[in-house]
Structure formats: structure tokens, C-alpha cells
Amino acid sequence: MNKTPKALISVWYKDGIVKLAKTLIKIGYEIISSSGTAYYLRENGVKVTEISNLTGMTSILGGRVKTLHPSIMGGILSRRGNADDEADRRNNNIPLIDVVVCNLYPFEETAENDASSIEELIEKIDIGGVSLIRAAAKNYKDVTVITELNDYALVDSEIWETGAISLETREKLAVKAFRTTAYYDAVVEKGLSRLLIKDDEGFPNVKTIPVKKQQNLRYGENPYQHAALYMPSLSSSPFTQLWGKELSYNNMMDLNAVLCAAEMFKGSTTALIIKHTTPCGIGTDKALSAAYEKALACDPVSAFGGIVGLTDVVDVKTAEMLNKHFFEVIAAPGFSDESLDILKTKTNVRLLKLTDNYKNKEQITGCKAGLLMQQDVLPPLISKDNCRWIGNPKYELWEDIVFAWKCAWLTKSNAITIVKDGAAIGIGGGFTNRADAARFALSRAGEYARGAVMGSDAFFPFPDTLELAHAAGISVIVQPGGSIKDAEVEKRAEELGVTMLIAGTRTFRH
């Protein structure tokens, strides 16, 4: 009943399909198809048998149902050599289908367009295609399923070399097929959730996380580890690489701090230098070159081999200053043509153009126990109305107070930042106790700490950090409060005459 092997082709993306179809015909296959795919193949000289010739039915419901029929699904799922399956096929006149080539309706592309309506999204949810793929993948021992365009050449080559498609290849293609449908369903869930779930569900019991590989990375944390960057679906990349070799895993970890800073310092002219995921220098000024100069001055030794993040388009003066030092990555919202020419003279630097249309609002972090997820949002900004003063208010230092608070948020906890005149002059981050973080930051600031502002990402559990600040001549401390010993710390501040601002919000970054 099935002397001629059959290949069912149903694809939205037509690239490369004609060559594969003609190869299958040359080795004796009959091509089955319908609708747009059948029309396209015929227009390109491929003989096609309509699916309706096998099913005895035309497509219905405006094309929603074409392939969901026992004559199609039975031909794919029938187990070769199984007597019961063979009897069912003969009794129902169902031919075998040996190859399924299918890719799916463009739901993801439709969902990426914010103007798409819910009706448009629903009509791009593929039903028949997913069923064909899953059926063929389930029966991979007898059926070849091809879902990725770059596998056409693999199958084409193997057919010409051996005259058949090996079991090993069918196994690999089946796994890819299930990966394809799993990703597709996850994207559908994510796209529909944006429009249909009006209330924030928080974190449901079951969570799908569709991601797609953006690029391979040079290596992981160490050269012996392989690594890649994956992007969440329905999210555009936060950067474009303009120059330089491949990024590494550690580059991406450091770049995360730059992306956080770009959001926190948006609207200001700010420069920061990141080393090992935390800042070693931050500065703000009217001119980008001046902001960068402040950032570098904080800790020029640690800056070597770091990552520079800038909130303004890089100009010639800033580029010339940057070129005097070795940095792994320079990231900014843009570069003037002249500045690019200057920076491209360094072969080892990567230049990244940052974008501001990154839509993902979930922060996902891996650990040995599993995946940690939290909202990816900025902390509530401090204002003159939502803070509490201990001692005499010093509004004349307000800009430095806000800047110190932002710098402390960006620095890894325990975090202490010393700020003066729009520059972080001392940063202590990643310490296991707050007093040591303060000692380190104050040692960096030196005599310039006198009259400066100290920022802390969390409360003072004891008066010791306050006493260190007083001894160094700190003028104002901004910290969130929340310790069971707040009263003791605040009393000590009054005794020492140190002004302290209680911001009310902890800003840990582990």
C-alpha cells in the first residue's frame, strides 16, 4: 500500500525548502503538502500531492484544520513492524509518512510587535504544525522530523552520501523537535500572559522560561569552561557589539553592573568602572570626560582590565582619555565616528552600544540548588519627603547624598561608598562586615573624606561604622535603617554630632 515513501512538508519559513524537496523527489519520495507551502513548491517546480487527496477532506475553519486527520497522524505514528498498527493502516487505507519537515507560525515575531492585538496573536498559535512535529519526533525510530532550517543541508548531504537517513541523525533531530515545540509553547505562554493576565501573579508554581542563544562566549569563568549567552524570548538585546573579539562569561557578569547603572543613572552624565561585578570608580559631571576622570581617580590600579560604562555618547576627548588605559569593554549609548576611530586602534577592547529597549523584568540567577528569580526593578528612589534626618539637615549636600545612595546600591554588599563633589572617592564592597567595608572605603578616600558623604546599602547593626565615619570627618551618612539597634546608633550619631539620613530602603546587591 505504500510503495512510494512520502514526505510531508508544511513550513511557514520557505528558505531552503525547494532544494530539500527536490533531493527527496530524486531519491524516490512523494511530496505531500497543502496551502501556502504547496503553492510555493509548485511555483518552484516541485511536484506536490495535496493533503486532501489522502484525507478526503479540504481544510476547514479558515485553514485552522488541515493536517489533524487520522490519515495523516496515523501515517506518521504507525510503528513499522507492529502487526496491530499495520492492520489498522490497511483497514483504514492510511499510507506511511516517512519524513516530516515543519516549522511553525511566527507567534514570537508577532508578539514582539507591541501593536499586535490579542486576535492576531491567537491566529499565530500553531496547532497542526506542533502536532505533526511531536508525532514524528515520538516515532523517530521510523520517521525523520526536520524543524530547523540549518538541518536541511545535513539531511540533504546524508541522503546523497548514504541513500538514507541514519537512526543517529533521526534521534538528534527528534530531540531538536521536542526542544522546538517546548520553546514555542513557552513563548506562547509568555506572550499571552502579557495581554491576558491583568494582575501580577507573582511567581506561579510552574514557570516556563523560553530563552534563545544570543552568542557563544569565549569561555566561562575560567578557560576550561564553555559558556554561551542566552536571551529571554520577546526581549531585545540590551547591547550591540561594534568592535572587538568575543565576549567572555566574566565580561557579561561585569556588564550586568553597567546595565544596572545605565538604568539607575539615566538622565545624568555618569561614568563607572566595573571590576569583578562591582564598581571601583563612579563619577558624575556635566562633561563625560570629567565624569570619567572622576571615576578613574577613585582606584586607578583596580581599573586596569575593567569594564567602563558611560551614560552619554562617547566624544573624542573621552575616547582619547579611555585609550590611555587597558579596558576589556567600553559600553555606552553611542560613539561618535571620530571616537570609534580612536578606540578601534586598540585590538583587545570590545566596544558595545547600549540600547534602552530591554523588556525583560525578571532577574534569573543560577545556583547549585536551582534557579533563583526575582523582580528586576530599581529600588524606590530617595527624596527629601521620604527620608528622616538625625542631627542637622544638610540639604546643601543633597546631590552628593543621592549619588552616594545610588553608588551604594550599585556596589556589592556589604557596601560603603564615600562621595564628594559628584565622585566616589572611596568604595568598599563585598566585605563580610560593614565596618571593614567602611575602613577600606575611608582608606581609599584618605584626607578627602573630610566633609564627604558616606552611603551604605544596609543598616548599621552597631555604632562602629558610624564612629569610623566620624573619625574620618564624614559630614553626612545615608543609610536605610531597620536594625534592632537603630536607637542606639542614632543616639551615638547625636552624641558625635554626625548628621545621618535614614532612607528607609535596603539596597543589597549580592
Secondary structure, 3 states (H helix, E strand, C coil): CCCCCEEEEECCCCCCHHHHHHHHHHCCCEEEECHHHHHHHHHCCCCCEEHHHHHCCCCEHHHCECCCCHHHHHHHHCCCCCHHHHHHHHHHCCCCCCEEEECCCCHHHHHHCCCCCHHHHHHCCCCHHHHHHHHHHHCCCCCEEECCHHHHHHHHHHHHHHCCCCHHHHHHHHHHHHHHHHHHHHHHHHHHHHHHCCCCCCCCCCCCCCEEEEEECCCCCCCCCCCEEEEECCCCCCEEEEECCCCCHHHHHHHHHHHHHHHHCCCCCEEEEEECCEEEEEEECCCHHHHHHHHHHHCHHHHCCCEEEECCCECHHHHHHHCCCCCCEEEECCECHHHHHHHCCCCCCEEEEECCCCCCCEEEEEECCEEEEEECCCCCCCCCCCCEEECCCCHHHHHHHHHHHHHHHHCCCCCEEEEECCEEEEEECCCCCHHHHHHHHHHHHHHHHCCCEEEECCCCCCCHHHHHHHHCCCCEEEECCCCCCHHHHHHHHHHHCCEEEECCCCCCCC
